[in-house]
Amino acid sequence: MAKWILSAESYGAFRSKKEYIPVPNPYGVTVITERQAIRLTSGCRWATRGHYVYARDHKSIRFDTLREAQRYAEQLGGN
């Protein structure tokens, strides 16, 4: 199992994005978690839009959980 580090974070008024990479990362694999704010009458809540795996020479794939995305990324990298 690879170690994962949080490599980047970005926040907007209604969106947030976190980028995770495995260490070592010879295949250029990145997992990105996107969250979106949903307005409610009582305020607002954050909902996860998805966890996306990006890798060189592969199509990006969406997963429902971060753990699933990390497992798939580890398989791509051969870890």
N, CA, C and O of each residue as an XYZ file, in Angstrom:
316
protein
N       0.843     -1.173      0.000
C       0.000      0.000      0.000
C       0.893      1.243      0.000
O       1.828      1.339      0.795
N       0.613      2.163     -0.865
C       1.407      3.386     -1.002
C       1.019      4.400      0.069
O      -0.095      4.378      0.593
N       1.948      5.277      0.380
C       1.640      6.408      1.254
C       1.069      7.511      0.378
O       1.525      7.722     -0.746
N       0.069      8.210      0.897
C      -0.581      9.288      0.145
C      -0.345     10.603      0.853
O      -0.438     10.690      2.077
N      -0.036     11.637      0.065
C       0.122     12.969      0.638
C      -0.854     13.926     -0.040
O      -1.202     13.767     -1.210
N      -1.277     14.909      0.718
C      -2.135     15.964      0.181
C      -1.216     16.968     -0.495
O      -0.432     17.644      0.170
N      -1.311     17.064     -1.814
C      -0.355     17.901     -2.545
C      -0.878     19.297     -2.854
O      -0.087     20.220     -3.044
N      -2.199     19.470     -2.909
C      -2.745     20.793     -3.227
C      -4.179     20.898     -2.715
O      -4.914     19.911     -2.675
N      -4.558     22.106     -2.327
C      -5.927     22.402     -1.920
C      -6.331     23.726     -2.546
O      -5.524     24.652     -2.631
N      -7.568     23.812     -2.980
C      -8.076     25.095     -3.460
C      -9.524     25.236     -3.001
O     -10.292     24.274     -2.980
N      -9.866     26.457     -2.637
C     -11.200     26.737     -2.123
C     -11.800     27.921     -2.853
O     -11.115     28.900     -3.151
N     -13.075     27.820     -3.132
C     -13.830     28.925     -3.694
C     -15.044     29.150     -2.812
O     -15.180     28.522     -1.762
N     -15.914     30.033     -3.229
C     -17.108     30.319     -2.438
C     -18.009     29.092     -2.319
O     -18.597     28.850     -1.265
N     -18.116     28.322     -3.396
C     -19.029     27.185     -3.380
C     -18.375     25.878     -3.801
O     -19.073     24.883     -4.000
N     -17.049     25.854     -3.942
C     -16.346     24.635     -4.349
C     -15.042     24.498     -3.585
O     -14.411     25.488     -3.215
N     -14.654     23.257     -3.356
C     -13.331     22.995     -2.803
C     -12.749     21.798     -3.533
O     -13.478     20.924     -4.003
N     -11.439     21.770     -3.622
C     -10.765     20.700     -4.350
C      -9.504     20.319     -3.588
O      -8.736     21.189     -3.178
N      -9.289     19.011     -3.398
C      -8.079     18.502     -2.766
C      -7.432     17.507     -3.715
O      -8.109     16.705     -4.357
N      -6.120     17.574     -3.790
C      -5.367     16.733     -4.718
C      -4.406     15.853     -3.915
O      -3.602     16.357     -3.131
N      -4.495     14.548     -4.114
C      -3.646     13.590     -3.411
C      -2.743     12.883     -4.414
O      -3.167     12.580     -5.530
N      -1.491     12.618     -4.017
C      -0.584     11.839     -4.866
C       0.089     10.771     -4.007
O       0.349     10.998     -2.825
N       0.376      9.596     -4.600
C       1.089      8.558     -3.861
C       2.588      8.851     -3.863
O       3.102      9.542     -4.742
N       3.270      8.314     -2.865
C       4.729      8.458     -2.798
C       5.322      7.064     -2.786
O       4.968      6.286     -1.900
N       6.183      6.701     -3.689
C       6.640      7.404     -4.881
C       5.568      7.387     -5.975
O       4.616      6.610     -5.905
N       5.729      8.243     -6.978
C       4.718      8.389     -8.026
C       5.364      8.369     -9.415
O       5.394      9.402    -10.084
N       5.882      7.214     -9.867
C       6.551      7.174    -11.171
C       5.586      7.248    -12.353
O       6.011      7.548    -13.469
N       4.297      6.981    -12.132
C       3.339      6.933    -13.239
C       2.492      8.193    -13.357
O       1.618      8.254    -14.222
N       2.715      9.182    -12.534
C       1.967     10.435    -12.624
C       0.505     10.306    -12.240
O      -0.349     10.949    -12.850
N       0.197      9.484    -11.235
C      -1.178      9.265    -10.794
C      -1.571     10.361     -9.803
O      -0.792     10.721     -8.921
N      -2.787     10.885     -9.958
C      -3.323     11.905     -9.059
C      -4.777     11.574     -8.755
O      -5.531     11.186     -9.647
N      -5.171     11.727     -7.486
C      -6.573     11.569     -7.093
C      -7.067     12.941     -6.655
O      -6.473     13.572     -5.780
N      -8.155     13.401     -7.264
C      -8.712     14.719     -6.944
C     -10.115     14.541     -6.362
O     -10.966     13.872     -6.947
N     -10.335     15.158     -5.194
C     -11.639     15.142     -4.540
C     -12.282     16.504     -4.734
O     -11.694     17.529     -4.388
N     -13.487     16.516     -5.285
C     -14.210     17.769     -5.504
C     -15.444     17.807     -4.613
O     -16.212     16.847     -4.549
N     -15.621     18.931     -3.928
C     -16.791     19.135     -3.078
C     -17.499     20.407     -3.511
O     -16.875     21.351     -3.993
N     -18.806     20.413     -3.330
C     -19.617     21.558     -3.743
C     -20.574     21.918     -2.611
O     -21.139     21.038     -1.962
N     -20.750     23.208     -2.380
C     -21.677     23.675     -1.352
C     -23.102     23.638     -1.892
O     -23.370     24.030     -3.027
N     -23.997     23.158     -1.051
C     -25.417     23.106     -1.399
C     -26.157     24.010     -0.418
O     -26.050     23.845      0.798
N     -26.900     24.954     -0.954
C     -27.642     25.877     -0.093
C     -28.919     25.217      0.419
O     -29.669     24.603     -0.340
N     -29.143     25.356      1.705
C     -30.359     24.875      2.353
C     -31.010     26.054      3.067
O     -30.387     27.103      3.228
N     -32.245     25.889      3.491
C     -32.905     26.977      4.211
C     -32.218     27.240      5.548
O     -32.251     28.362      6.054
N     -31.597     26.212      6.121
C     -30.929     26.373      7.415
C     -29.455     26.762      7.279
O     -28.746     26.841      8.283
N     -28.993     27.002      6.076
C     -27.582     27.346      5.868
C     -27.054     26.664      4.619
O     -27.678     26.705      3.559
N     -25.902     26.041      4.762
C     -25.351     25.335      3.610
C     -24.560     24.126      4.071
O     -24.025     24.114      5.179
N     -24.486     23.123      3.237
C     -23.760     21.885      3.518
C     -22.822     21.591      2.365
O     -23.058     22.009      1.231
N     -21.755     20.867      2.667
C     -20.822     20.440      1.627
C     -21.174     19.028      1.191
O     -21.396     18.150      2.025
N     -21.224     18.817     -0.104
C     -21.481     17.491     -0.670
C     -20.316     17.138     -1.592
O     -19.841     17.977     -2.357
N     -19.869     15.905     -1.512
C     -18.772     15.457     -2.367
C     -19.319     15.121     -3.740
O     -20.232     14.305     -3.866
N     -18.766     15.747     -4.769
C     -19.186     15.482     -6.149
C     -18.568     14.190     -6.660
O     -19.162     13.494     -7.483
N     -17.380     13.869     -6.174
C     -16.728     12.645     -6.619
C     -15.235     12.687     -6.372
O     -14.658     13.732     -6.073
N     -14.629     11.522     -6.506
C     -13.185     11.361     -6.390
C     -12.713     10.877     -7.757
O     -13.149      9.827     -8.231
N     -11.840     11.626     -8.379
C     -11.418     11.340     -9.749
C      -9.961     10.903     -9.773
O      -9.109     11.510     -9.123
N      -9.681      9.838    -10.530
C      -8.313      9.353    -10.696
C      -7.825      9.797    -12.066
O      -8.439      9.488    -13.087
N      -6.715     10.524    -12.077
C      -6.078     10.963    -13.314
C      -4.713     10.303    -13.399
O      -3.964     10.285    -12.422
N      -4.390      9.760    -14.565
C      -3.077      9.154    -14.787
C      -2.692      9.358    -16.243
O      -3.545      9.450    -17.125
N      -1.389      9.425    -16.471
C      -0.911      9.546    -17.849
C      -1.357      8.326    -18.645
O      -1.324      7.205    -18.137
N      -1.767      8.537    -19.869
C      -2.160      7.480    -20.802
C      -3.364      6.666    -20.335
O      -3.546      5.535    -20.785
N      -4.190      7.215    -19.445
C      -5.412      6.538    -18.993
C      -6.547      7.549    -18.964
O      -6.332      8.748    -18.791
N      -7.767      7.035    -19.139
C      -8.951      7.868    -19.014
C      -9.183      8.196    -17.541
O      -8.877      7.378    -16.674
N      -9.716      9.378    -17.246
C     -10.041      9.693    -15.855
C     -11.307      8.930    -15.465
O     -12.227      8.767    -16.267
N     -11.328      8.470    -14.222
C     -12.446      7.665    -13.731
C     -12.941      8.263    -12.420
O     -12.147      8.698    -11.586
N     -14.268      8.282    -12.246
C     -14.890      8.818    -11.035
C     -15.243      7.676    -10.085
O     -15.738      6.631    -10.506
N     -14.979      7.898     -8.784
C     -15.329      6.940     -7.742
C     -16.141      7.650     -6.668
O     -16.071      8.871     -6.529
N     -16.916      6.871     -5.905
C     -17.741      7.450     -4.848
C     -16.962      7.697     -3.561
O     -17.271      8.632     -2.822
N     -15.952      6.866     -3.284
C     -15.181      7.041     -2.052
C     -13.707      7.257     -2.373
O     -13.202      6.808     -3.402
N     -13.045      7.945     -1.478
C     -11.617      8.214     -1.645
C     -10.823      6.916     -1.598
O      -9.869      6.747     -2.357
N     -11.204      5.998     -0.717
C     -10.481      4.727     -0.583
C     -10.538      3.924     -1.887
O      -9.524      3.368     -2.307
N     -11.704      3.857     -2.529
C     -11.824      3.155     -3.821
C     -10.910      3.778     -4.865
O     -10.230      3.069     -5.606
N     -10.896      5.100     -4.921
C     -10.059      5.804     -5.892
C      -8.583      5.528     -5.636
O      -7.815      5.322     -6.576
N      -8.185      5.523     -4.366
C      -6.787      5.255     -4.034
C      -6.403      3.818     -4.382
O      -5.306      3.577     -4.885
N      -7.289      2.871     -4.121
C      -7.003      1.468     -4.475
C      -6.802      1.304     -5.973
O      -5.873      0.623     -6.409
N      -7.671      1.928     -6.761
C      -7.545      1.845     -8.217
C      -6.241      2.491     -8.679
O      -5.549      1.950     -9.542
N      -5.909      3.641     -8.109
C      -4.667      4.333     -8.482
C      -3.448      3.487     -8.142
O      -2.470      3.487     -8.889
N      -3.493      2.768     -7.024
C      -2.382      1.888     -6.654
C      -2.244      0.745     -7.648
O      -1.128      0.329     -7.961
N      -3.361      0.234     -8.147
C      -3.307     -0.825     -9.160
C      -2.696     -0.307    -10.453
O      -1.941     -1.022    -11.113
N      -3.016      0.932    -10.822
C      -2.424      1.519    -12.027
C      -0.915      1.645    -11.888
O      -0.168      1.416    -12.839
N      -0.478      2.014    -10.685
C       0.943      2.214    -10.441
C       1.697      0.937    -10.157
O       2.927      0.949    -10.096
N       0.991     -0.168     -9.982
C       1.648     -1.439     -9.718
C       2.100     -1.616     -8.284
O       2.941     -2.471     -8.007
N       1.555     -0.817     -7.350
C       1.940     -0.946     -5.932
C       1.133     -2.017     -5.257
O       1.315     -2.269     -4.066
